[in-house]
Amino acid sequence: MITSLMARCGANPPARALFRTIISPSLESGVDFYWVALAVLKNIVEDIEGADGRLEYVLSLRCRLVEVLQQMDSILSPANRSVGRDHRLVLALTEGISFLDLSGAQLASALRFAEPNLSYADCRDCLLSFCNEVLGVIPGPIPDAQGPLAQRQVLRAMRDWSKAAEAIGSDLSFLEARFGDL
C-alpha cells in the first residue's frame, strides 16, 4: 500500500511494519499510540481544515504534526521515550519516523519544508493528504473524538482496551489517565 505522497519522497510501504510495531509493545503503549492518534492527530486535521486561509497557522500546524508523529514514534520505541517536547521536531526531521518508515529527509520532503514560497492552498492540501495517508496506514479503527458520535466511539474504544487488558492480565490502572482526559 504505497501512497502517492509518501512514494514521491521515496518512502516504503509502512503498513506491515507499522502493524508489527504496534502489536509488539505492551498494551499500554498500543493504547497510548491510538490515544494520540484519536485525540491529537485527528484534531490537527480538523484545525487544518478550518484554517480559513491563514498560512502562518497552517505552517505552525505542520510543525505540530511532526512533533505528534515523533511522539507516536517514541511511544512505540522506548529508546526515544525520554525526548522532551522541545526536541521532537528536530529529532523527527533528523532521525525520521520509524513507524512510517520515513527518514528525516523523506519526512521534510513529504511535508514540503524546503519550499519557502508555499501557498496556503498547497500547504493545506499537502498536510491534509499526508495526515489522511498516515491515518489510513494505522491498522484498525481510530475513534472520531470530535464527531456527533464521538463520546460513544471513544467509550467503545476504552471498553475494548479494558477488555483486552483484562484478557491478558494487564493492570488496568493506565486507563484511568485516559478517562481523566475525556
N, C-alpha and C positions, 0 to 999 in steps of 0.2 A: 504494500500500500504506500507507494511513494507519492507524495503530494507535489503539486506543481511548484509552490513557493519553496518548499524545502529541497526539491530536486534542483531548482535553479541555483541554489547556493551549495550544491554538492553533498547534501545530507543523505544518509542511508535510511531505508525504511525503519522507523523506530518502533513500530507496534509490537513486534515479537519480543524484542529486547526489553521494552517497557513492561510488558506483561510479566516476564520472568523476574524483573527487578521488583515489581510491586508485590508479587506473591512470596518473595524470599524473605523480606524482613518480618519483624513482628507485626501482629495485628494492629498494635498501636500506631506503628509507622504507616501502615496502609491506611488506617482511618485518618491520621493526620494529613497524609497526601491528598486524599479525597476531600477532606475538610477545607484545605487551602484552595483546591480546585473549585469547590462549590461556593465558598464564602468570599474568596478574593478574586480568583481568575475570572469567574463569570461576572463579578461586579466591574472589573476593568473593562470587559466587553461592553457592558451597559453604559459605562462612562464614555467610552469611545463613541458609541452610537449617539449619545446625547451631547457631544462636544459642540455642536452647532457652530462650526466654522472657526473655532478657537484653536489655531495651530499650536500655540505655546502649551496649551493644556494637553493636546494630543501628544506632543513631544515629551511632556512630563509623564504621561501615562505609558509611553514607550519605555522610559527608564523604570517605572514602577513594574511593568510587565516583566522586564528582565530580572528585577530583584525577586519577584514572586516565583519565576521559573527556577531561579537559583535556590530559593527557599524550598521549593518542592524537591529539587535535586538533592539538597542537603538532608531532607527527611529520609530519602532512600539510601543515602550514602553517609553512614555515621561518621566517617572521617571528616566530613565538612560541617558537622553539627555546630562546632564552636565558632563558626564565621559570624561576626556581628552584622547587623543590618546595614551599617555604613559601608561594608566591604562587599556586599552581594553583587552590585552592578559590576564593579571592577573584576571580581572573581569570575563571574559568568562570561564577561567579554574576553577574558584572558584564557580561562580554562574550559569554557563551554558548558553545555548542559548535557550530562551523560544520559539521562532518561530519554532524551530526544535524539541522542547520538549526533549532537551538533558541537563542533568545535567553536571556540570563541569567534574566530573569523567568519565561520558559516552563520553563526547567530547574528553578528553585526551586519553581514551581507543581507540576510533574510529580512532584517528589520530596517535596512537601508540607513544605517548610522553614518555612512561615508558620503551621504548626499546632503550637502548643506542647503541647497535651494529646493528642498522637498516641499511640494504644495500641501495644503491641508487635505485635499481630497486624496492625493496619492498616499500620504502618511496614514490617513484614516483607513483607506482601503487595504493597505499593506498590513496594518495591525489587526484589522478585523479578520482578514484572510488567515493570517498567522495564528491568531487566537482560536479561530474555529478549527483549524487543522490540528492544533495542539489538543483541544477538547475532543476532537474526533479520534485521536490515536489512544486516548486513555480508555482502557478496557472497562466495560460495564457502564451503567447509567450514572450520571452525575446529577444529583437532585438540583432543581432550579430553586435557588434561595430567594428569588425575587418575584416569581410569577404568582398568578392567582391561587395556585395550589401549593405554594411554597411551603407553608407550615406542614402540610400533610406529607409532602415528599421528603422534607428534612427529617421529620419524626419517623417516617418509614425507614429511612436510611439508618437512623440511630437505632431503631429496633432491630434491624438486620445486623448491624455491627454488634449490638448487645448479644444477640443470639449466637453469632459467630464466636464471640469471646467466651460465652458460656460453654459452647460445644467443644472448644479446645482447652477449657480450664484456665483461661486467662483472667487476670484480675480486671474487673470492670471499672475500677476507680478512675482510669484515664478518661472514661466517657463523661464523667462529672464535669470536667472543664468545658467540654463541647456543649453540654446542656446549658452551662452558665453563659456561653457565648450567644445562645439563642435569645 
